[in-house]
Amino acid sequence: MKIEYEGTVWAIDHKYPKPLIDHSLHKLEQHGIDRKDIVLTDAPSNVKVGAIVVDIWPYHLDVGRVRTIRNESFISGTVMTIELKLDDEGNYTD
């Protein structure tokens, strides 16, 4: 499934290891997001309504679309969850 977006895609990094971040960016590319449009940050700023925000977690990505902004915070609804698959040695397989 392709993710529909315009402009910046915010990927929220919770200070995870580089292999997880690299694989997460790869998965977003598989879902139609151009890597040059992704901003990796721990606190998105100047987020617009309609923007895509991706929460990176060890075993999945939560993809949301910003619905509203209040007091410099945004509220988003989940668009999809992307599972990150691991083999028995803990290497990403997809």
C-alpha positions as CSV (number, residue, x, y, z in Angstrom):
1,M,0.0,0.0,0.0
2,K,1.4,3.4,-1.0
3,I,1.2,6.3,1.5
4,E,-0.3,9.4,0.0
5,Y,1.6,12.5,1.1
6,E,2.8,16.0,0.1
7,G,5.9,17.8,1.4
8,T,7.7,16.6,4.5
9,V,7.2,13.2,6.1
10,W,8.3,13.4,9.8
11,A,10.0,10.3,11.2
12,I,10.2,10.4,14.9
13,D,13.4,8.8,16.2
14,H,13.4,7.7,19.8
15,K,17.2,7.3,19.7
16,Y,17.1,3.8,18.4
17,P,20.1,2.0,16.9
18,K,21.2,2.8,13.3
19,P,20.1,-0.6,11.8
20,L,16.5,0.0,13.0
21,I,16.4,3.6,11.6
22,D,17.9,2.5,8.3
23,H,15.4,-0.4,8.0
24,S,12.5,1.9,8.9
25,L,13.5,4.4,6.2
26,H,13.8,1.5,3.7
27,K,10.2,0.4,4.6
28,L,8.9,3.9,4.1
29,E,10.5,3.9,0.7
30,Q,8.7,0.6,-0.1
31,H,5.5,2.4,0.7
32,G,6.1,5.2,-1.8
33,I,7.8,7.8,0.3
34,D,10.9,9.5,-1.3
35,R,13.8,9.4,1.2
36,K,14.6,13.1,0.5
37,D,11.2,14.0,1.8
38,I,11.8,12.3,5.2
39,V,13.0,14.4,8.1
40,L,14.3,12.3,11.0
41,T,13.8,14.1,14.3
42,D,12.8,13.6,18.0
43,A,10.5,16.6,17.9
44,P,8.9,17.8,14.7
45,S,8.5,21.5,14.3
46,N,6.3,23.6,12.1
47,V,4.1,20.6,11.3
48,K,1.2,21.2,9.0
49,V,-2.3,19.7,9.0
50,G,-2.3,16.8,6.6
51,A,1.4,16.0,7.1
52,I,2.5,12.4,7.6
53,V,4.1,11.6,10.9
54,V,5.8,8.2,11.5
55,D,6.6,6.9,15.0
56,I,9.5,4.4,14.8
57,W,9.3,1.5,17.3
58,P,11.5,-1.6,17.5
59,Y,8.9,-3.9,15.8
60,H,6.6,-1.6,13.8
61,L,6.1,1.8,12.4
62,D,2.9,3.8,13.3
63,V,2.0,6.0,10.3
64,G,-0.3,8.9,11.1
65,R,-1.8,12.0,9.4
66,V,-1.9,15.2,11.3
67,R,-5.6,16.2,11.9
68,T,-5.2,19.3,14.0
69,I,-2.6,21.5,15.8
70,R,-3.0,23.0,19.2
71,N,-0.4,25.0,21.2
72,E,2.4,23.8,19.0
73,S,1.4,20.1,19.5
74,F,-0.2,18.0,16.8
75,I,-2.9,15.4,17.0
76,S,-2.8,12.7,14.3
77,G,-4.9,9.7,13.4
78,T,-3.4,6.4,12.4
79,V,-3.2,5.7,8.7
80,M,-1.5,2.4,8.9
81,T,0.9,0.2,10.9
82,I,3.9,-1.3,9.1
83,E,5.3,-4.4,10.8
84,L,9.1,-4.8,10.9
85,K,10.0,-8.5,10.6
86,L,13.1,-10.1,12.2
87,D,14.7,-13.4,11.8
88,D,15.9,-15.7,14.7
89,E,19.2,-13.7,14.9
90,G,17.4,-10.4,15.2
91,N,18.2,-9.2,11.6
92,Y,15.5,-7.4,9.6
93,T,14.1,-9.7,6.9
94,D,11.7,-7.5,4.8
